[in-house]
């Protein structure tokens, strides 16, 4: 099982977040909770045709589209 470790900031409160993602998971939006403020964080892991991670996007999950 291949793992992607991500170290970033919460898009809500700016607190440091450390995430461990399984790159074998479906290429879909994952919902994580900020350990500092408890707000939802939308995490999208994009993979190339070989299943290798090429991009990770973190954004607020506020229920709005786009």
Number of C-alpha atoms within 10 A of each C-alpha: 6 11 12 14 11 13 10 13 15 23 18 17 12 12 14 13 15 14 13 10 15 13 18 14 13 12 14 10 14 15 14 15 14 21 13 13 12 12 16 20 20 16 19 16 21 18 16 10 8 6 14 14 17 10 10 12 10 19 14 15 17 11 7 6 5 3
